[in-house]
Amino acid sequence: MPIELVRTLRRRRTMIPVPATYLAAAVVGAALGVAAQLVLGWPWWLVAAAVVVAVWLFFFSTALWGGGGWSQPLATDLLRVVRPGRAMERDQRQQVERFRTAPFPLHGLPPAWPGLRHLGGWAGSWSKGRPVTIELDLGHGDPLADQGPQLRVGVSVERVDGDPGMPVRFESRRSLAEDLWLQAASTADDAAEHWDRIASIRSRPDPAWSQVTIPVDGRPVAFAWLGEGRHWVAWAELDDRTLTLHARDLPVGSVELVRVTDVEPYIEGTRRLEEVLARHHAQDG
């Protein structure tokens, strides 16, 4: 455990010295050590070693105060080493709170949608010295089922807290297309076949996207759309945010998006999925 804690802190460093830094510290330390030995009688090598250690401690300490753009707090990473179960519970609480306090409007299917709702993924960045949420996804449909309608609605913001200097990278059309093709492909039998399939997908030419109109809060919005078999993806810019849709077994003409002001049904659906997964792992064990 102590070794893993040290490794965690090393990964969190925001300033990592090159080897020449320690060489320079050793030279300076040796010079100071010689002077200390002549004036004070101290062993020169002890002073040289102390300078090198001090330099190492400075760079190592940047894991605690450097910020560094990490979306996860340092306490969470350390807790993951000491108490993995507690860390998982902490992650779940933070995920729920992240959606409850979303800094931008979320969108999903209307209340009439009868299927399962659940929290999807998220993305974070660093702005003004603190972590911020820049993307949140809401899921519709059973993600554990091989068939049946599914829709994931992602909302991404371009700027956070009005900070124009923070660039946010959205998925390119090419990335969305490759992800779609991979989702639509049949399951690979082994790792070699999986990587061959990825190589084949990456060699495909850029596709021709179509345009579809999807209502968003009753307003017709033009989306760029691309389909592959049972799957499709679409995206559009809406005011100061970007909407990205990933769907399966769901006709695009039947999709209507509304603003989600109550995420509790999605939180409850996520808890149900976690219970199903826990029972499944218990049976396998």
C-alpha positions in Angstrom: 0.0 0.0 0.0 2.7 2.6 0.8 4.3 1.9 -2.6 0.9 2.5 -4.4 0.4 5.7 -2.5 3.8 7.0 -3.6 3.0 6.0 -7.2 -0.3 7.8 -7.0 1.4 11.0 -5.9 4.1 10.6 -8.5 1.4 10.4 -11.2 -0.2 13.6 -9.9 3.0 15.7 -10.1 2.5 18.8 -12.2 6.3 19.5 -12.5 8.6 16.7 -13.5 12.3 17.4 -13.6 14.7 16.2 -16.3 17.7 14.1 -15.1 20.0 17.1 -15.7 18.1 18.9 -12.9 19.3 16.4 -10.3 22.8 16.5 -11.8 22.9 20.3 -11.4 21.5 19.9 -7.8 24.3 17.4 -7.0 27.0 19.8 -8.4 25.6 22.8 -6.5 25.2 20.6 -3.4 28.8 19.4 -3.6 30.0 23.0 -3.9 28.0 24.1 -0.9 29.1 20.9 1.0 32.8 21.7 0.5 32.2 25.3 1.7 30.3 24.0 4.8 33.0 21.5 5.5 35.7 24.2 5.4 33.7 26.7 7.5 31.6 24.5 9.8 33.2 21.1 9.6 30.1 19.4 8.2 30.6 16.4 5.9 30.4 17.7 2.4 28.5 14.7 1.0 25.7 15.2 3.6 25.1 18.7 2.3 25.2 17.5 -1.3 22.7 14.8 -0.6 20.4 17.2 1.3 20.3 19.5 -1.7 19.3 16.7 -4.1 16.7 15.5 -1.7 15.3 19.0 -1.3 15.0 19.3 -5.1 13.2 16.0 -5.3 10.8 16.9 -2.5 10.0 20.2 -4.2 8.9 18.5 -7.4 7.2 15.7 -5.6 5.2 18.2 -3.5 3.6 19.6 -6.7 1.2 16.6 -6.5 -0.3 18.4 -3.4 -0.4 22.0 -4.6 0.1 22.1 -8.3 -3.5 21.7 -9.5 -2.5 20.2 -12.8 -5.8 19.9 -14.5 -6.9 16.7 -12.8 -10.6 16.2 -12.8 -10.5 13.9 -9.8 -9.4 15.3 -6.4 -6.2 13.9 -5.0 -8.1 12.6 -1.9 -10.2 10.4 -4.2 -7.1 8.8 -5.8 -5.5 8.2 -2.5 -8.7 6.7 -1.1 -8.8 4.4 -4.1 -5.6 2.8 -2.9 -6.5 2.6 0.8 -10.2 1.8 0.6 -11.3 0.9 -3.0 -14.9 0.3 -1.9 -15.2 3.7 -0.2 -13.6 5.3 -3.2 -16.2 3.8 -5.5 -19.0 5.1 -3.2 -17.4 8.5 -3.3 -17.2 8.4 -7.1 -20.9 7.5 -7.3 -21.9 10.4 -5.0 -19.8 12.8 -6.9 -21.3 11.6 -10.2 -24.8 12.2 -8.9 -23.9 15.6 -7.6 -22.3 16.5 -10.9 -25.6 15.9 -12.7 -27.7 17.6 -10.0 -25.6 20.7 -10.2 -25.0 20.7 -14.0 -23.7 24.2 -15.0 -25.6 24.0 -18.3 -29.0 22.7 -19.5 -29.4 19.0 -20.0 -31.5 17.3 -22.6 -33.3 14.0 -22.9 -36.4 12.2 -24.2 -39.8 13.5 -23.1 -41.5 12.1 -19.9 -43.6 9.9 -22.1 -40.6 7.7 -22.9 -41.4 4.4 -21.2 -37.9 2.9 -21.1 -35.1 3.0 -18.6 -33.2 6.3 -18.0 -29.7 6.4 -16.5 -26.8 8.8 -16.0 -24.2 8.5 -18.8 -20.7 9.7 -19.0 -19.1 13.1 -18.2 -16.0 15.1 -19.1 -14.1 17.6 -17.0 -11.5 20.3 -17.5 -9.6 22.9 -15.5 -10.5 26.5 -15.4 -9.4 29.3 -13.1 -7.6 26.9 -10.8 -10.5 24.5 -10.2 -12.0 21.5 -11.9 -15.1 22.1 -14.0 -17.7 20.0 -15.8 -17.7 20.5 -19.6 -19.8 17.6 -20.8 -22.7 15.4 -19.4 -24.5 12.5 -21.1 -28.0 11.2 -20.2 -28.8 7.6 -21.3 -32.1 6.1 -22.4 -32.7 2.4 -22.8 -31.0 -0.6 -21.2 -27.3 -0.4 -21.8 -26.9 -4.0 -20.8 -29.2 -5.4 -23.5 -27.9 -6.4 -26.9 -31.1 -5.2 -28.6 -33.7 -2.6 -28.1 -33.9 1.2 -28.4 -31.1 3.2 -26.9 -30.3 6.9 -27.0 -27.4 8.8 -25.3 -27.8 12.6 -25.3 -24.6 14.4 -24.7 -24.3 18.2 -24.0 -21.0 19.9 -24.3 -20.1 23.5 -23.5 -17.6 25.6 -25.4 -16.7 27.9 -22.5 -16.9 27.6 -18.7 -17.7 30.5 -16.5 -17.3 32.9 -19.4 -13.6 32.0 -19.6 -12.7 32.5 -23.3 -9.1 31.3 -22.9 -10.0 27.7 -22.1 -10.2 25.6 -25.3 -12.6 22.7 -25.2 -12.1 19.9 -27.7 -15.2 18.4 -29.1 -15.2 15.1 -30.8 -14.5 15.6 -34.5 -16.9 14.2 -37.2 -14.2 11.6 -38.0 -14.1 10.4 -34.4 -17.9 10.2 -34.2 -18.0 8.2 -37.4 -15.3 5.8 -36.3 -17.0 5.3 -33.0 -20.3 4.6 -34.9 -18.7 2.1 -37.2 -17.1 0.3 -34.3 -20.4 0.1 -32.4 -22.2 -1.2 -35.5 -19.6 -3.9 -36.1 -20.1 -7.4 -34.9 -18.3 -8.5 -31.7 -14.7 -9.7 -32.4 -13.8 -13.2 -31.3 -10.3 -12.3 -30.1 -8.0 -9.4 -29.6 -6.3 -9.8 -33.0 -9.6 -9.6 -34.8 -10.6 -6.6 -32.7 -7.4 -4.6 -33.7 -7.8 -5.7 -37.3 -11.3 -4.3 -37.3 -10.1 -1.0 -35.8 -7.4 -0.7 -38.5 -10.0 -1.4 -41.2 -12.3 1.3 -39.7 -9.5 3.8 -39.6 -8.7 3.2 -43.3 -12.3 4.0 -44.4 -12.7 7.3 -46.2 -14.6 10.1 -44.6 -18.3 9.5 -44.9 -21.0 11.8 -46.4 -23.1 13.2 -43.5 -26.8 13.9 -44.0 -29.0 16.5 -42.4 -32.0 15.8 -40.3 -34.3 18.0 -38.2 -34.9 17.0 -34.6 -37.2 19.1 -32.3 -35.4 20.4 -29.2 -37.8 22.0 -26.7 -40.3 22.4 -29.6 -37.8 24.2 -31.8 -36.7 22.5 -35.0 -32.9 22.0 -35.0 -30.8 20.9 -37.9 -28.5 18.0 -37.0 -25.7 16.4 -39.0 -26.6 12.7 -39.1 -24.7 9.5 -40.0 -26.1 5.9 -39.9 -24.7 2.5 -39.9 -27.0 -0.5 -39.7 -29.0 -0.3 -36.4 -26.9 2.6 -35.1 -26.7 6.3 -35.9 -25.0 9.4 -34.5 -26.0 13.0 -34.9 -24.7 16.4 -33.6 -25.7 20.0 -33.7 -24.7 23.3 -32.2 -27.4 24.9 -30.1 -26.8 28.4 -28.7 -23.6 28.1 -26.6 -23.5 24.3 -26.5 -23.2 21.2 -28.6 -25.6 18.3 -28.6 -24.4 14.8 -29.6 -26.7 11.9 -30.0 -25.7 8.2 -30.1 -28.6 5.8 -30.9 -29.4 2.2 -31.6 -32.7 0.6 -32.8 -34.4 4.0 -32.6 -35.8 5.7 -35.7 -34.4 9.2 -35.9 -37.8 10.5 -37.0 -39.2 9.5 -33.6 -36.7 11.4 -31.5 -37.8 14.6 -29.8 -35.6 16.3 -27.1 -36.7 18.3 -24.1 -34.8 20.1 -21.4 -34.3 17.8 -18.3 -34.9 19.7 -15.1 -35.3 16.6 -12.9 -32.5 14.1 -13.0 -33.9 11.9 -10.3 -35.4 9.3 -12.7 -31.9 9.0 -14.3 -30.3 8.6 -10.9 -32.8 5.9 -9.9 -32.2 4.1 -13.1 -28.5 4.1 -12.5 -29.0 2.6 -9.1 -31.1 -0.2 -10.6 -28.4 -0.9 -13.1 -25.7 -1.0 -10.4 -27.9 -3.5 -8.4 -28.2 -5.7 -11.5 -24.4 -5.6 -12.1 -23.8 -6.4 -8.4 -26.0 -9.5 -8.5 -24.4 -10.6 -11.8 -20.9 -10.3 -10.3 -22.1 -12.1 -7.1 -23.4 -15.0 -9.2 -20.1 -15.2 -11.2 -18.1 -15.2 -8.0 
